[in-house]
């Protein structure tokens, strides 16, 4: 029997198809290392409910981030919901329309009313001035996103929070491995949340965390993620099942020591992209990084000059089996039926022109050059 595949048959006599490049790929540890931790899980027969690997991962994460509490949960969306509930948010919450939908949908899920404020045109993070202008007597918090791992204006937002007496919550899903003035980006604010989804720089396959230095908030989250338990036979209120497992924690323990290497490798990829586009000026630009930020190179977003340019580049990339992503598009302001549309012209403009190019650990120079070539082809096609 022939071992020739259907793809071989279709492409016989034709040039081989180029390998498909996705916008990101999960990093994985050596299988033997992961297997060694799983053997311990099998031996203990202890899979969930604050097992020893979960406890150890939380300890290591708190030390890595330099915080008092890092509570490992099911995913980044649950982390947001638990943070909002632990802070007893209600009424209006000022937030950014330029973020993943979970930032806003989790607010609505918790019965809050998201109010969108515009973003800064250079960093693409929430504008403190616009956020403060959106505050009303019904505002209970500001929720800001460290977009692509770029820092929000932490000092200005913190000042608003102190003056107005409201908490500042950071959606730090993109921020693992980044720091601001020498302090982990996820350590800022009253509470920050992390996503450990497989596509993130650091992941646990699925997972997330709530990060805080507030002991009361941490106790609330610990109870909320475990059905409201406050002791084996006591319940303190309504809770949910937001726990995570030993199998997921094992992946995190394998990958955490590798984060500095991941960041360094991604930095080199980013600089190669920058060199490839250096000659075309404003036709391809990147968001400005906040002064004082030690960046994690989690993504490679580029800003093109028009939406037509974005579509032309995407088409050229698709022709070469390269997947890009309009991240974040569509803009949440106007895309969600449960949130009133507000005037956010900067965010509207950015969402039309932003495109994320492939960036992942293990990406070769040849793959970077292939993407850059396709981008230039797309731009040349529109003149």
Secondary structure, 3 states (H helix, E strand, C coil): CCCCCHHHHHHCCCCCCCCCECCCCCCCCCHHHHHHHHHHHHHHCCCCCCCHHHHHHHHHHHHHHCCCEEEEECCHHHHHHHHHHHCCCCCEEEEECCCCHHHHHHHHHCCCEEEEECECCCCCCECHHHHHHCCCCCEEEEEEECHHHCCCCHHHHHHHHHHHCCEEEEECCCCCCCEECCEEHHHCCCEEEEECCCCCCCCCCCCEEEEECCHHHHHHHHHHCECCECCCCCECCCCCECCCCHHHHHHHHHHHCCHHHHHHHHHHHHHHHHHHHHHHHHHEECCCCCCCEECCCCCEEEEECCHHHHHHHHHHHHHCCECCECCCCCCHHHHCCCCCCCCCHHHHHHHHHEEEECCCCCCCHHHHHHHHHHHHHHHHHCC
